[in-house]
Amino acid sequence: MCAQNQPRVGPAYFVSKPSRSDGQLCFLPCCGTKQASGFQYGKAAGQKFFSKGISARLNAARNGHQFNIDKNSPLTAGFRLYTGSPYQALSSIEDISKAMLNNQIRIWIISAGYGLVDGREPIHDYDEVMQRKGARYWKEAGLADIIALVIQELRPRAVYGFFAGVRYWTTSSSCYRYFFSEALDRAVEHTPSIQEAGCFYRESGLGVKAILNALGRTFNDFFECDFKKSYARNIEKTGKNFGDVLIGFERFK
């Protein structure tokens, strides 16, 4: 981590063979509010998070552009770095962390600064948004392909995303949902292990904080009900209101 030849942004650590998740892969967005506390998961120390091929590709993408990374900030586990609305809504954060460390769930964060982050991966604070120039960079760097390859290698039973924004490419709003949806489209076709896949999204309602809070609560509730398929089916059928925000579910499989 402290070697003189450390990449500018920070390496995407690799393993020779990716470990398969026992259950679900869940993809969350990064957010602007962060706290670089230095918290790291002890059980994740020395672990690697990407296969060698993906690591090389992601490192090249991470280092191909001058992001606003605060290299003086303490390295902090990705899942604990973000403290904005979607993460404030997680009342089960300790239980989620335990499940993540036991490999019962894999949490991935689509990051404007790092591209894709394993929830256990130590990263620095940064100031980037997945819009305009930043989003275009990650599109050209093949972020959707990288996410799709991660899903294919891990061979999960289920894949879920929790994103605001629109399904298709746009330069006027955040592109997290676009990258996830593009990746999932590709991965489902080539990953026979997947039994269910989809994206929870904001169907209606206004206010960035309210929308992100609703998505965080959706993830938290889904986790607490042990990812029962009926939860996704019910939201797919009728939606679910969190205050004035209606959450829907777009099924890919």
ZIQUILIN-V230520 format. One record per pair of residues at least 4 apart in sequence whose ideal C-beta (glycine too) atoms are under 7 Angstrom apart, sorted by the first residue. I is the first residue (numbers start at 1). GAP is how many residues later the second one is. If there is no record, write none. Layout:
i: {I/I}
gap: {GAP/GAP}
//
This chain:
i: {1/1/2/6/7/7/7/7/8/9/9/9/9/9/10/10/11/12/12/12/12/12/12/13/13/13/13/14/14/14/14/14/15/15/16/18/18/18/19/20/20/21/21/21/21/21/21/22/22/23/23/23/23/24/24/24/24/24/24/25/25/25/25/25/25/26/26/26/26/27/27/27/27/28/28/28/28/28/29/29/29/29/30/30/30/30/30/31/31/31/31/31/31/32/33/33/34/34/34/34/35/35/36/36/36/36/36/36/37/37/37/38/38/38/39/39/39/40/40/40/40/40/41/41/41/41/43/44/44/44/47/49/49/49/50/50/50/51/51/52/53/54/54/54/54/55/56/57/57/58/58/58/58/59/60/61/61/62/62/64/65/67/67/67/68/68/68/69/69/69/70/70/70/71/73/73/75/75/75/76/76/76/76/77/77/77/77/77/78/78/78/78/78/78/79/79/79/79/79/81/81/82/83/83/84/84/85/85/85/85/85/86/86/86/86/87/88/88/89/89/89/89/90/90/90/91/92/92/92/92/93/94/95/96/96/97/98/99/99/100/100/100/100/106/107/108/108/108/108/109/109/110/110/110/110/111/111/111/112/112/112/112/113/113/114/115/115/115/116/116/116/116/117/117/128/129/129/130/130/130/130/130/131/131/131/131/132/132/133/134/135/135/136/137/138/138/139/142/143/143/144/144/144/144/145/146/147/147/147/147/148/148/148/148/149/150/151/151/151/151/151/152/152/152/155/155/156/156/157/157/157/158/158/158/158/158/159/159/159/160/160/161/161/161/162/162/162/162/163/163/163/163/163/164/164/164/164/164/164/164/165/165/165/165/165/165/166/166/166/167/167/167/168/169/169/175/176/177/177/177/178/179/180/180/181/181/182/183/184/184/184/185/187/188/188/188/188/194/196/196/196/197/197/198/198/198/198/198/199/200/200/200/200/200/201/201/202/202/202/202/202/203/203/203/203/204/205/205/205/205/205/207/208/209/210/210/210/210/211/211/212/213/214/214/214/214/215/215/216/217/217/218/218/219/220/221/222/222/223/225/229/230/231/232/232/233/234/235/235/235/235/235/236/236/239/239/239/240/241/241/242}
gap: {5/74/4/5/4/52/55/56/55/53/54/58/60/105/113/114/48/37/38/43/46/47/50/35/36/37/42/34/36/37/38/41/33/36/36/33/135/136/84/134/135/4/82/84/85/133/135/81/82/81/82/134/204/81/132/133/134/136/203/81/83/126/129/131/134/79/81/134/193/81/83/134/153/58/79/81/134/191/57/81/134/147/52/79/80/81/82/51/53/54/55/56/181/52/50/51/47/48/49/91/46/48/37/38/40/45/88/89/37/39/43/36/37/38/37/38/41/4/35/36/37/82/36/56/60/79/58/33/57/76/73/69/71/72/4/5/8/4/102/4/4/4/92/95/96/4/4/4/89/4/57/58/88/4/4/54/80/52/53/77/72/46/59/61/58/59/60/44/55/57/54/55/56/53/51/52/47/48/49/4/5/46/47/4/42/43/44/45/31/39/40/41/43/45/18/21/28/40/41/42/44/5/4/5/4/128/4/124/127/128/131/126/127/129/130/129/125/128/124/127/128/131/6/126/130/129/4/128/131/132/4/4/4/4/127/4/4/5/6/5/7/19/20/48/12/8/9/10/11/8/10/6/66/69/70/4/5/6/16/17/18/22/13/15/9/23/28/31/27/30/31/34/4/6/6/5/45/4/5/44/45/46/4/42/43/44/4/39/4/4/4/40/4/4/5/41/4/4/4/36/4/35/38/39/4/4/4/32/33/36/4/35/38/39/4/4/5/8/32/36/40/35/38/39/36/38/37/38/36/37/38/36/37/38/39/69/25/35/38/38/40/19/38/39/38/53/56/57/13/14/17/36/38/10/13/37/38/47/48/51/8/9/10/11/12/13/4/7/11/10/11/14/10/6/9/4/4/4/22/24/4/4/4/19/4/18/4/4/4/13/68/67/4/6/9/64/65/59/33/36/57/55/56/34/51/52/53/54/51/15/18/35/47/49/47/49/9/12/13/43/45/36/43/44/45/42/5/6/39/40/41/4/4/4/4/33/34/35/4/34/4/4/4/28/31/33/4/32/4/4/25/4/29/4/4/4/5/9/4/6/4/4/4/4/17/4/4/4/5/12/13/14/13/15/7/8/9/7/4/5/5}
//
